[in-house]
């Protein structure tokens, strides 16, 4: 991110009047690896200083410049792990039976054999440390399509699957992807613009950016 910071300073100075999109990616990595540590706080402080400097530089050069700062999620400390072993109850996955995908905090299952649905549902409902999303919850989040999965199982805050499809799982640091209403999962939206309300959901952000910059 230091390279992003230095490059952004250069572009802001060389391109007055231009809209500039800047993405800092290292914070997510630090959250996963260092969340809850003093080193993590130091990384946040450094990033805050960099973002504050870039925003100030941009508005100094562009007196009417619009600045929007947004993050896409929060982070929670990992406190436990859950083993996922659906094949023990439903047999081996295949294009004719079922397929599953394990994120760190979410399991999705696509069922092709109707005879397996009850067994798979029972297995997911018996898993500790999480819940099977209801139809009402899926409608609330706009994920009713079966393309997202016949079943979606979401872990409770602090739990991760171990192993999952990205690795063996971790026993420290942080994770995200839990219920979005949890305080730990809240994202950040800051701006020098005035908004009509004080809080937004992540789906609102596109409309805000499109309204300010147009044609996104």
MDAnalysis code that builds the backbone (N, CA, C; Angstrom):
import MDAnalysis as mda
import numpy as np

u = mda.Universe.empty(648, n_residues=216, atom_resindex=np.repeat(np.arange(216), 3), trajectory=True)
u.add_TopologyAttr("name", ["N", "CA", "C"] * 216)
u.add_TopologyAttr("resid", np.arange(1, 217))
u.add_TopologyAttr("resname", ["UNK", "UNK", "UNK", "UNK", "UNK", "UNK", "UNK", "UNK", "UNK", "UNK", "UNK", "UNK", "UNK", "UNK", "UNK", "UNK", "UNK", "UNK", "UNK", "UNK", "UNK", "UNK", "UNK", "UNK", "UNK", "UNK", "UNK", "UNK", "UNK", "UNK", "UNK", "UNK", "UNK", "UNK", "UNK", "UNK", "UNK", "UNK", "UNK", "UNK", "UNK", "UNK", "UNK", "UNK", "UNK", "UNK", "UNK", "UNK", "UNK", "UNK", "UNK", "UNK", "UNK", "UNK", "UNK", "UNK", "UNK", "UNK", "UNK", "UNK", "UNK", "UNK", "UNK", "UNK", "UNK", "UNK", "UNK", "UNK", "UNK", "UNK", "UNK", "UNK", "UNK", "UNK", "UNK", "UNK", "UNK", "UNK", "UNK", "UNK", "UNK", "UNK", "UNK", "UNK", "UNK", "UNK", "UNK", "UNK", "UNK", "UNK", "UNK", "UNK", "UNK", "UNK", "UNK", "UNK", "UNK", "UNK", "UNK", "UNK", "UNK", "UNK", "UNK", "UNK", "UNK", "UNK", "UNK", "UNK", "UNK", "UNK", "UNK", "UNK", "UNK", "UNK", "UNK", "UNK", "UNK", "UNK", "UNK", "UNK", "UNK", "UNK", "UNK", "UNK", "UNK", "UNK", "UNK", "UNK", "UNK", "UNK", "UNK", "UNK", "UNK", "UNK", "UNK", "UNK", "UNK", "UNK", "UNK", "UNK", "UNK", "UNK", "UNK", "UNK", "UNK", "UNK", "UNK", "UNK", "UNK", "UNK", "UNK", "UNK", "UNK", "UNK", "UNK", "UNK", "UNK", "UNK", "UNK", "UNK", "UNK", "UNK", "UNK", "UNK", "UNK", "UNK", "UNK", "UNK", "UNK", "UNK", "UNK", "UNK", "UNK", "UNK", "UNK", "UNK", "UNK", "UNK", "UNK", "UNK", "UNK", "UNK", "UNK", "UNK", "UNK", "UNK", "UNK", "UNK", "UNK", "UNK", "UNK", "UNK", "UNK", "UNK", "UNK", "UNK", "UNK", "UNK", "UNK", "UNK", "UNK", "UNK", "UNK", "UNK", "UNK", "UNK", "UNK", "UNK", "UNK", "UNK", "UNK", "UNK", "UNK", "UNK", "UNK", "UNK"])
u.atoms.positions = np.array([
    [0.810, -1.212, 0.000],
    [0.000, 0.000, 0.000],
    [0.850, 1.272, 0.000],
    [2.090, 1.189, 0.442],
    [2.961, 2.362, 0.393],
    [3.164, 2.806, -1.049],
    [3.285, 1.860, -1.964],
    [3.414, 2.209, -3.378],
    [2.143, 2.885, -3.888],
    [0.990, 2.397, -3.449],
    [-0.286, 3.016, -3.829],
    [-0.340, 4.446, -3.314],
    [0.077, 4.639, -2.080],
    [0.079, 5.969, -1.475],
    [0.973, 6.930, -2.254],
    [2.197, 6.517, -2.538],
    [3.130, 7.391, -3.246],
    [2.637, 7.691, -4.664],
    [2.138, 6.680, -5.352],
    [1.620, 6.878, -6.706],
    [0.414, 7.802, -6.692],
    [-0.433, 7.669, -5.694],
    [-1.634, 8.506, -5.605],
    [-1.270, 9.966, -5.377],
    [-0.281, 10.206, -4.529],
    [0.167, 11.588, -4.313],
    [0.630, 12.218, -5.620],
    [1.358, 11.451, -6.395],
    [1.882, 11.944, -7.671],
    [0.735, 12.262, -8.639],
    [-0.231, 11.365, -8.728],
    [-1.345, 11.558, -9.662],
    [-2.196, 12.755, -9.252],
    [-2.452, 12.902, -7.958],
    [-3.257, 14.033, -7.480],
    [-2.604, 15.355, -7.866],
    [-1.289, 15.425, -7.719],
    [-0.579, 16.661, -8.052],
    [-0.550, 16.913, -9.565],
    [-0.417, 15.839, -10.332],
    [-0.243, 15.995, -11.778],
    [-1.559, 16.086, -12.548],
    [-2.663, 15.730, -11.910],
    [-3.958, 15.689, -12.614],
    [-5.025, 16.479, -11.872],
    [-4.840, 17.783, -11.712],
    [-5.856, 18.579, -11.016],
    [-7.190, 18.536, -11.756],
    [-8.258, 18.486, -10.980],
    [-9.594, 18.478, -11.570],
    [-10.088, 17.118, -11.993],
    [-9.251, 16.096, -11.889],
    [-9.631, 14.754, -12.313],
    [-10.175, 13.940, -11.132],
    [-11.174, 13.110, -11.412],
    [-11.641, 12.150, -10.417],
    [-10.639, 11.004, -10.340],
    [-10.310, 10.584, -9.137],
    [-9.291, 9.557, -8.937],
    [-9.836, 8.472, -8.013],
    [-9.699, 7.220, -8.429],
    [-10.102, 6.081, -7.601],
    [-8.854, 5.440, -7.018],
    [-8.807, 5.317, -5.697],
    [-7.645, 4.757, -5.006],
    [-8.103, 3.568, -4.162],
    [-7.431, 2.442, -4.297],
    [-7.789, 1.241, -3.534],
    [-6.608, 0.786, -2.679],
    [-6.820, 0.710, -1.374],
    [-5.834, 0.160, -0.445],
    [-6.261, -1.261, -0.088],
    [-5.430, -2.235, -0.372],
    [-5.812, -3.641, -0.190],
    [-5.143, -4.319, 1.005],
    [-4.047, -3.768, 1.491],
    [-3.288, -4.458, 2.537],
    [-4.034, -4.557, 3.865],
    [-4.954, -3.624, 4.131],
    [-5.653, -3.630, 5.412],
    [-6.407, -4.939, 5.622],
    [-7.009, -5.466, 4.565],
    [-7.728, -6.738, 4.675],
    [-6.770, -7.853, 5.086],
    [-5.610, -7.895, 4.466],
    [-4.606, -8.913, 4.809],
    [-4.173, -8.778, 6.263],
    [-3.897, -7.539, 6.690],
    [-3.482, -7.327, 8.072],
    [-4.582, -7.742, 9.043],
    [-5.837, -7.494, 8.666],
    [-6.939, -7.896, 9.530],
    [-7.007, -9.398, 9.704],
    [-6.832, -10.121, 8.601],
    [-6.870, -11.582, 8.676],
    [-5.711, -12.137, 9.501],
    [-4.543, -11.532, 9.381],
    [-3.353, -12.075, 10.033],
    [-3.116, -11.527, 11.435],
    [-3.453, -10.250, 11.654],
    [-3.004, -9.570, 12.871],
    [-4.118, -9.029, 13.744],
    [-5.375, -9.240, 13.370],
    [-6.486, -8.607, 14.090],
    [-6.393, -8.850, 15.605],
    [-6.568, -7.764, 16.357],
    [-6.516, -7.851, 17.809],
    [-5.156, -7.574, 18.408],
    [-4.139, -7.391, 17.567],
    [-2.778, -7.166, 18.064],
    [-2.407, -5.688, 17.999],
    [-1.355, -5.328, 18.722],
    [-0.845, -3.957, 18.677],
    [-0.347, -3.614, 17.278],
    [0.244, -4.590, 16.607],
    [0.748, -4.348, 15.252],
    [-0.392, -3.986, 14.304],
    [-1.549, -4.610, 14.499],
    [-2.716, -4.292, 13.669],
    [-3.135, -2.832, 13.865],
    [-3.149, -2.373, 15.117],
    [-3.502, -0.982, 15.408],
    [-2.502, -0.034, 14.749],
    [-1.238, -0.395, 14.782],
    [-0.213, 0.432, 14.139],
    [-0.457, 0.528, 12.637],
    [-0.833, -0.579, 12.013],
    [-1.121, -0.576, 10.576],
    [-2.314, 0.328, 10.272],
    [-3.344, 0.276, 11.107],
    [-4.518, 1.125, 10.909],
    [-4.139, 2.593, 11.047],
    [-3.333, 2.903, 12.062],
    [-2.913, 4.292, 12.271],
    [-2.144, 4.818, 11.062],
    [-1.256, 3.997, 10.519],
    [-0.485, 4.405, 9.338],
    [-1.402, 4.648, 8.150],
    [-2.347, 3.741, 7.933],
    [-3.279, 3.903, 6.821],
    [-4.134, 5.147, 6.999],
    [-4.574, 5.408, 8.228],
    [-5.379, 6.600, 8.498],
    [-4.602, 7.865, 8.150],
    [-3.337, 7.899, 8.512],
    [-2.502, 9.056, 8.188],
    [-2.369, 9.221, 6.678],
    [-2.179, 8.125, 5.960],
    [-2.034, 8.195, 4.506],
    [-3.322, 8.676, 3.840],
    [-4.444, 8.117, 4.250],
    [-5.732, 8.505, 3.665],
    [-6.043, 9.962, 3.980],
    [-5.789, 10.378, 5.215],
    [-6.038, 11.769, 5.600],
    [-5.187, 12.727, 4.776],
    [-3.935, 12.363, 4.563],
    [-3.045, 13.219, 3.769],
    [-3.519, 13.305, 2.324],
    [-3.911, 12.182, 1.730],
    [-4.373, 12.189, 0.341],
    [-5.653, 12.999, 0.188],
    [-6.567, 12.851, 1.135],
    [-7.818, 13.612, 1.070],
    [-7.549, 15.105, 1.193],
    [-6.661, 15.476, 2.121],
    [-6.318, 16.883, 2.288],
    [-5.611, 17.454, 1.075],
    [-4.702, 16.680, 0.503],
    [-3.988, 17.119, -0.693],
    [-4.954, 17.326, -1.851],
    [-5.890, 16.402, -1.998],
    [-6.846, 16.490, -3.113],
    [-7.734, 17.726, -2.984],
    [-8.240, 17.997, -1.785],
    [-9.123, 19.154, -1.607],
    [-8.344, 20.470, -1.607],
    [-7.064, 20.433, -1.256],
    [-6.242, 21.645, -1.363],
    [-6.063, 22.039, -2.827],
    [-5.853, 21.050, -3.677],
    [-5.645, 21.306, -5.103],
    [-6.968, 21.519, -5.829],
    [-8.001, 20.806, -5.394],
    [-9.335, 20.900, -6.007],
    [-10.303, 21.427, -4.953],
    [-10.520, 22.732, -4.954],
    [-11.285, 23.366, -3.876],
    [-12.695, 22.813, -3.736],
    [-13.281, 22.363, -4.831],
    [-14.622, 21.772, -4.780],
    [-14.572, 20.247, -4.917],
    [-13.422, 19.683, -4.639],
    [-13.242, 18.244, -4.804],
    [-14.128, 17.423, -3.880],
    [-14.662, 16.351, -4.417],
    [-15.523, 15.448, -3.649],
    [-14.709, 14.229, -3.228],
    [-14.719, 13.958, -1.944],
    [-13.954, 12.834, -1.403],
    [-14.907, 11.854, -0.723],
    [-14.834, 10.602, -1.119],
    [-15.642, 9.549, -0.499],
    [-14.709, 8.417, -0.086],
    [-14.770, 8.053, 1.188],
    [-13.977, 6.947, 1.724],
    [-14.932, 5.821, 2.103],
    [-14.705, 4.643, 1.569],
    [-15.602, 3.521, 1.867],
    [-14.797, 2.235, 2.043],
    [-15.193, 1.445, 3.028],
    [-14.652, 0.091, 3.189],
    [-15.778, -0.893, 2.888],
    [-15.426, -2.148, 2.624],
    [-16.469, -3.097, 2.214],
    [-16.924, -4.031, 3.323],
    [-16.240, -4.058, 4.463],
    [-16.657, -4.927, 5.560],
    [-15.828, -4.629, 6.793],
    [-16.254, -5.210, 7.920],
    [-15.489, -5.106, 9.149],
    [-14.648, -6.353, 9.361],
    [-14.360, -6.660, 10.624],
    [-13.522, -7.818, 10.939],
    [-13.835, -8.268, 12.366],
    [-13.816, -9.578, 12.593],
    [-14.038, -10.135, 13.930],
    [-12.901, -11.087, 14.279],
    [-12.587, -11.166, 15.554],
    [-11.497, -12.036, 16.010],
    [-11.923, -13.500, 15.916],
    [-11.049, -14.338, 15.381],
    [-11.318, -15.774, 15.287],
    [-11.171, -16.407, 16.670],
    [-12.220, -17.124, 17.091],
    [-12.214, -17.744, 18.415],
    [-12.391, -19.262, 18.374],
    [-12.744, -19.816, 17.215],
    [-12.951, -21.256, 17.143],
    [-13.101, -21.724, 15.713],
    [-13.097, -23.041, 15.520],
    [-13.203, -23.601, 14.178],
    [-14.266, -24.695, 14.139],
    [-14.789, -24.946, 12.943],
    [-15.828, -25.952, 12.722],
    [-15.381, -26.854, 11.576],
    [-15.482, -28.158, 11.773],
    [-15.151, -29.110, 10.713],
    [-16.396, -29.408, 9.892],
    [-16.265, -29.353, 8.573],
    [-17.374, -29.617, 7.651],
    [-17.123, -30.955, 6.965],
    [-18.037, -31.908, 7.190],
    [-17.848, -33.246, 6.616],
    [-19.175, -33.760, 6.066],
    [-19.719, -33.041, 5.096],
    [-20.990, -33.436, 4.498],
    [-20.939, -34.817, 3.838],
    [-19.836, -35.208, 3.184],
    [-19.800, -36.538, 2.555],
    [-20.098, -37.688, 3.513],
    [-19.827, -37.502, 4.804],
    [-20.103, -38.567, 5.768],
    [-21.592, -38.833, 5.909],
    [-22.415, -37.840, 5.557],
    [-23.866, -37.999, 5.664],
    [-24.556, -38.143, 4.320],
    [-23.984, -37.537, 3.283],
    [-24.671, -37.506, 1.982],
    [-23.883, -38.167, 0.865],
    [-22.764, -38.786, 1.181],
    [-21.952, -39.401, 0.147],
    [-21.069, -38.386, -0.562],
    [-20.307, -38.862, -1.508],
    [-19.367, -37.995, -2.215],
    [-20.098, -37.042, -3.168],
    [-19.622, -35.800, -3.248],
    [-20.253, -34.837, -4.161],
    [-19.980, -35.176, -5.620],
    [-20.929, -34.832, -6.476],
    [-20.762, -35.025, -7.919],
    [-21.791, -34.162, -8.627],
    [-21.701, -34.093, -9.937],
    [-22.648, -33.304, -10.714],
    [-24.049, -33.910, -10.704],
    [-24.177, -35.131, -10.222],
    [-25.477, -35.796, -10.171],
    [-26.074, -35.808, -8.761],
    [-25.262, -35.580, -7.751],
    [-25.749, -35.639, -6.368],
    [-25.830, -34.244, -5.738],
    [-24.695, -33.685, -5.425],
    [-24.632, -32.335, -4.864],
    [-23.202, -31.823, -5.015],
    [-23.050, -30.526, -4.948],
    [-21.740, -29.886, -4.890],
    [-21.768, -28.876, -3.761],
    [-20.628, -28.663, -3.135],
    [-20.578, -27.671, -2.060],
    [-19.327, -26.812, -2.207],
    [-19.407, -25.626, -1.629],
    [-18.264, -24.710, -1.641],
    [-18.118, -24.131, -0.248],
    [-16.905, -24.196, 0.287],
    [-16.624, -23.710, 1.631],
    [-15.798, -22.437, 1.590],
    [-16.439, -21.301, 1.897],
    [-15.679, -20.104, 2.222],
    [-15.194, -20.261, 3.661],
    [-14.492, -19.267, 4.153],
    [-13.990, -19.371, 5.524],
    [-15.130, -19.353, 6.536],
    [-16.196, -18.616, 6.234],
    [-17.286, -18.459, 7.203],
    [-18.642, -18.904, 6.665],
    [-18.695, -19.412, 5.452],
    [-19.972, -19.774, 4.836],
    [-19.835, -21.048, 4.016],
    [-20.860, -21.900, 4.105],
    [-20.924, -23.106, 3.276],
    [-22.155, -23.016, 2.388],
    [-21.964, -23.273, 1.101],
    [-23.091, -23.301, 0.162],
    [-23.160, -24.681, -0.477],
    [-24.380, -25.193, -0.597],
    [-24.582, -26.527, -1.150],
    [-25.623, -26.459, -2.260],
    [-25.267, -26.994, -3.420],
    [-26.195, -27.104, -4.546],
    [-26.611, -28.568, -4.653],
    [-27.903, -28.836, -4.512],
    [-28.400, -30.213, -4.502],
    [-29.075, -30.526, -5.832],
    [-28.625, -31.585, -6.485],
    [-29.187, -32.000, -7.776],
    [-30.068, -33.246, -7.645],
    [-29.867, -34.001, -6.590],
    [-30.659, -35.203, -6.330],
    [-31.646, -34.893, -5.202],
    [-32.931, -34.806, -5.530],
    [-33.948, -34.443, -4.552],
    [-33.959, -35.405, -3.362],
    [-33.559, -36.640, -3.580],
    [-33.564, -37.633, -2.510],
    [-32.555, -37.293, -1.408],
    [-31.597, -36.429, -1.717],
    [-30.559, -36.082, -0.745],
    [-30.891, -34.838, 0.077],
    [-31.922, -34.114, -0.313],
    [-32.196, -32.819, 0.309],
    [-32.393, -32.925, 1.819],
    [-33.207, -33.871, 2.259],
    [-33.487, -33.978, 3.691],
    [-32.233, -34.330, 4.482],
    [-31.430, -35.257, 3.962],
    [-30.199, -35.633, 4.663],
    [-29.239, -34.451, 4.763],
    [-29.123, -33.700, 3.680],
    [-28.209, -32.551, 3.678],
    [-28.724, -31.467, 4.612],
    [-30.023, -31.221, 4.579],
    [-30.598, -30.218, 5.477],
    [-30.368, -30.614, 6.939],
    [-30.598, -31.863, 7.260],
    [-30.402, -32.332, 8.636],
    [-28.947, -32.204, 9.067],
    [-28.029, -32.513, 8.161],
    [-26.612, -32.396, 8.506],
    [-26.254, -30.944, 8.811],
    [-26.694, -30.037, 7.959],
    [-26.376, -28.623, 8.162],
    [-27.002, -28.098, 9.449],
    [-28.219, -28.509, 9.739],
    [-28.882, -28.056, 10.960],
    [-28.209, -28.608, 12.211],
    [-27.484, -29.711, 12.061],
    [-26.803, -30.311, 13.214],
    [-25.409, -29.737, 13.445],
    [-24.891, -28.989, 12.478],
    [-23.546, -28.422, 12.619],
    [-23.515, -27.400, 13.750],
    [-22.500, -27.453, 14.613],
    [-22.383, -26.451, 15.679],
    [-21.808, -25.145, 15.144],
    [-22.069, -24.076, 15.876],
    [-21.405, -22.814, 15.573],
    [-21.918, -22.057, 14.382],
    [-23.162, -22.338, 13.949],
    [-23.702, -21.614, 12.805],
    [-25.171, -21.896, 12.596],
    [-25.742, -21.298, 11.564],
    [-27.162, -21.470, 11.274],
    [-27.386, -21.586, 9.770],
    [-28.438, -22.306, 9.429],
    [-28.876, -22.424, 8.049],
    [-29.793, -21.249, 7.749],
    [-29.468, -20.471, 6.726],
    [-30.285, -19.302, 6.415],
    [-31.692, -19.729, 6.019],
    [-32.694, -19.028, 6.563],
    [-34.086, -19.294, 6.228],
    [-34.450, -18.593, 4.925],
    [-35.592, -18.960, 4.364],
    [-36.065, -18.292, 3.146],
    [-36.276, -16.804, 3.394],
    [-36.757, -16.458, 4.590],
    [-36.971, -15.050, 4.932],
    [-35.651, -14.290, 4.965],
    [-34.635, -14.897, 5.550],
    [-33.319, -14.251, 5.606],
    [-32.724, -14.108, 4.212],
    [-32.884, -15.113, 3.391],
    [-32.354, -15.039, 2.027],
    [-33.054, -13.949, 1.234],
    [-34.357, -13.797, 1.447],
    [-35.098, -12.731, 0.768],
    [-34.613, -11.365, 1.242],
    [-34.324, -11.248, 2.534],
    [-33.846, -9.985, 3.099],
    [-32.526, -9.565, 2.463],
    [-31.658, -10.531, 2.203],
    [-30.345, -10.231, 1.632],
    [-30.325, -10.291, 0.108],
    [-31.469, -10.589, -0.501],
    [-31.539, -10.608, -1.962],
    [-30.833, -11.784, -2.594],
    [-30.853, -12.935, -1.922],
    [-30.151, -14.118, -2.445],
    [-31.099, -15.319, -2.494],
    [-32.312, -15.085, -2.978],
    [-33.294, -16.172, -3.053],
    [-33.020, -17.128, -4.209],
    [-32.315, -16.679, -5.231],
    [-32.034, -17.542, -6.378],
    [-31.255, -18.783, -5.947],
    [-31.657, -19.928, -6.489],
    [-30.946, -21.172, -6.199],
    [-29.532, -21.175, -6.784],
    [-29.249, -20.215, -7.648],
    [-27.882, -20.089, -8.165],
    [-26.884, -19.804, -7.042],
    [-27.378, -19.203, -5.955],
    [-26.513, -18.924, -4.807],
    [-26.318, -20.162, -3.933],
    [-27.109, -21.191, -4.190],
    [-27.029, -22.410, -3.400],
    [-28.410, -22.867, -2.975],
    [-28.616, -24.177, -2.985],
    [-29.865, -24.718, -2.447],
    [-29.937, -24.437, -0.956],
    [-28.809, -24.593, -0.285],
    [-28.685, -24.290, 1.141],
    [-27.489, -23.363, 1.353],
    [-27.651, -22.425, 2.269],
    [-26.554, -21.537, 2.657],
    [-26.428, -21.592, 4.175],
    [-25.271, -22.006, 4.641],
    [-25.003, -22.137, 6.072],
    [-23.980, -21.083, 6.469],
    [-24.324, -20.279, 7.468],
    [-23.460, -19.174, 7.881],
    [-22.984, -19.398, 9.307],
    [-21.687, -19.313, 9.504],
    [-21.122, -19.508, 10.836],
    [-21.383, -18.313, 11.743],
    [-21.373, -18.586, 13.044],
    [-21.515, -17.523, 14.028],
    [-20.216, -16.723, 14.108],
    [-20.335, -15.511, 14.589],
    [-19.186, -14.616, 14.709],
    [-18.035, -15.286, 15.470],
    [-16.856, -15.220, 14.884],
    [-15.661, -15.766, 15.517],
    [-15.290, -17.163, 15.075],
    [-16.235, -17.885, 14.435],
    [-15.948, -19.242, 13.977],
    [-15.524, -19.243, 12.506],
    [-14.672, -20.192, 12.154],
    [-14.275, -20.396, 10.755],
    [-14.274, -21.897, 10.465],
    [-14.490, -22.239, 9.201],
    [-14.361, -23.636, 8.800],
    [-12.878, -24.013, 8.735],
    [-12.562, -25.202, 9.201],
    [-11.182, -25.682, 9.160],
    [-11.192, -27.186, 8.897],
    [-10.736, -27.589, 7.696],
    [-10.239, -26.734, 6.600],
    [-11.385, -26.138, 5.788],
    [-11.031, -25.205, 4.891],
    [-11.984, -24.674, 3.922],
    [-11.294, -24.664, 2.562],
    [-11.960, -24.131, 1.556],
    [-11.428, -24.259, 0.196],
    [-10.263, -23.317, -0.102],
    [-9.889, -22.478, 0.875],
    [-8.754, -21.583, 0.675],
    [-7.549, -21.997, 1.512],
    [-7.702, -23.058, 2.307],
    [-6.578, -23.503, 3.109],
    [-7.016, -24.353, 4.283],
    [-6.099, -24.561, 5.209],
    [-6.341, -25.437, 6.348],
    [-7.134, -24.764, 7.460],
    [-7.337, -23.463, 7.344],
    [-8.022, -22.761, 8.423],
    [-7.028, -22.139, 9.383],
    [-7.494, -21.187, 10.162],
    [-6.599, -20.448, 11.053],
    [-7.164, -20.455, 12.465],
    [-6.284, -20.246, 13.431],
    [-6.701, -20.221, 14.831],
    [-6.353, -18.878, 15.473],
    [-6.145, -17.875, 14.674],
    [-5.856, -16.544, 15.180],
    [-6.138, -15.513, 14.110],
    [-6.002, -14.253, 14.462],
    [-6.294, -13.198, 13.502],
    [-7.780, -12.941, 13.402],
    [-8.213, -12.423, 12.257],
    [-9.609, -12.041, 12.106],
    [-10.249, -12.634, 10.874],
    [-11.575, -12.536, 10.826],
    [-12.345, -13.026, 9.685],
    [-13.556, -12.127, 9.489],
    [-14.125, -12.200, 8.299],
    [-15.351, -11.455, 8.007],
    [-16.253, -12.335, 7.163],
    [-17.457, -11.866, 6.891],
    [-18.411, -12.668, 6.145],
    [-19.493, -13.245, 7.034],
    [-19.638, -12.690, 8.249],
    [-20.687, -13.124, 9.158],
    [-21.963, -12.319, 8.880],
    [-22.958, -12.474, 9.761],
    [-24.190, -11.705, 9.597],
    [-23.841, -10.219, 9.480],
    [-24.270, -9.552, 8.411],
    [-23.868, -8.155, 8.196],
    [-24.412, -7.174, 9.225],
    [-25.412, -7.595, 10.017],
    [-25.952, -6.699, 11.038],
    [-25.091, -6.655, 12.297],
    [-24.122, -7.532, 12.413],
    [-23.248, -7.537, 13.587],
    [-22.376, -6.281, 13.612],
    [-22.196, -5.668, 14.791],
    [-21.348, -4.468, 14.877],
    [-19.948, -4.676, 14.306],
    [-19.381, -5.863, 14.500],
    [-18.018, -6.120, 14.020],
    [-17.917, -6.140, 12.508],
    [-19.048, -6.323, 11.832],
    [-19.030, -6.442, 10.376],
    [-19.355, -5.134, 9.665],
    [-19.629, -4.096, 10.452],
    [-19.987, -2.813, 9.856],
    [-18.824, -2.235, 9.051],
    [-19.160, -1.657, 7.915],
    [-18.163, -0.985, 7.078],
    [-18.151, 0.506, 7.407],
    [-17.302, 1.250, 6.725],
    [-17.137, 2.682, 6.967],
    [-17.487, 3.458, 5.709],
    [-18.229, 4.539, 5.884],
    [-18.508, 5.471, 4.793],
    [-18.307, 6.880, 5.322],
    [-17.299, 7.574, 4.800],
    [-16.989, 8.946, 5.207],
    [-16.879, 9.818, 3.961],
    [-17.250, 11.080, 4.090],
    [-17.186, 11.968, 2.932],
    [-17.258, 13.420, 3.373],
    [-16.815, 14.311, 2.481],
    [-17.026, 15.736, 2.703],
    [-18.340, 16.198, 2.081],
    [-19.131, 15.247, 1.587],
    [-20.462, 15.537, 1.061],
    [-21.499, 15.352, 2.162],
    [-22.664, 15.952, 1.977],
    [-23.765, 15.768, 2.912],
    [-24.701, 14.695, 2.378],
    [-25.064, 13.744, 3.244],
    [-25.982, 12.683, 2.861],
    [-27.321, 12.877, 3.558],
    [-28.352, 12.263, 2.984],
    [-29.707, 12.440, 3.504],
    [-29.997, 11.576, 4.721],
    [-29.128, 10.615, 5.022],
    [-29.319, 9.775, 6.206],
    [-27.970, 9.440, 6.813],
    [-27.994, 8.900, 8.030],
    [-26.758, 8.680, 8.775],
    [-26.157, 7.296, 8.577],
    [-26.954, 6.328, 8.154],
    [-26.422, 4.980, 7.972],
    [-26.921, 4.389, 6.665],
    [-26.125, 3.515, 6.098],
    [-26.423, 2.907, 4.804],
    [-26.105, 1.418, 4.877],
    [-26.662, 0.662, 3.934],
    [-26.181, -0.702, 3.769],
    [-25.240, -0.715, 2.566],
    [-24.511, -1.807, 2.419],
    [-23.461, -1.850, 1.397],
    [-24.029, -1.690, -0.007],
    [-25.295, -2.097, -0.198],
    [-25.905, -1.984, -1.522],
    [-26.169, -0.534, -1.908],
    [-26.232, 0.367, -0.907],
    [-26.470, 1.782, -1.195],
    [-25.252, 2.462, -1.810],
    [-24.076, 1.904, -1.562],
    [-22.841, 2.599, -1.924],
    [-22.728, 2.802, -3.428],
    [-23.122, 1.797, -4.205],
    [-23.048, 1.948, -5.657],
    [-23.876, 3.141, -6.112],
    [-25.092, 3.274, -5.578],
    [-25.944, 4.393, -5.961],
    [-25.337, 5.732, -5.595],
    [-24.659, 5.788, -4.443],
    [-24.002, 7.028, -4.026],
    [-22.880, 7.387, -4.995],
    [-22.025, 6.426, -5.288],
    [-20.908, 6.679, -6.201],
    [-21.401, 7.028, -7.597],
    [-22.416, 6.317, -8.054],
    [-22.954, 6.579, -9.385],
    [-23.597, 7.958, -9.445],
    [-24.251, 8.363, -8.349],
    [-24.875, 9.675, -8.317],
    [-23.861, 10.807, -8.313],
    [-22.713, 10.573, -7.662],
    [-21.679, 11.612, -7.577],
    [-20.838, 11.673, -8.845],
    [-20.428, 10.501, -9.332],
    [-19.495, 10.463, -10.452],
    [-20.155, 10.115, -11.779],
    [-21.274, 9.424, -11.740],
    [-22.031, 9.120, -12.953],
    [-21.364, 8.102, -13.852],
    [-22.183, 7.261, -14.479],
    [-21.682, 6.344, -15.495],
    [-20.819, 5.221, -14.997],
    [-20.921, 4.872, -13.700],
    [-20.104, 3.776, -13.173],
    [-20.618, 2.442, -13.714],
])
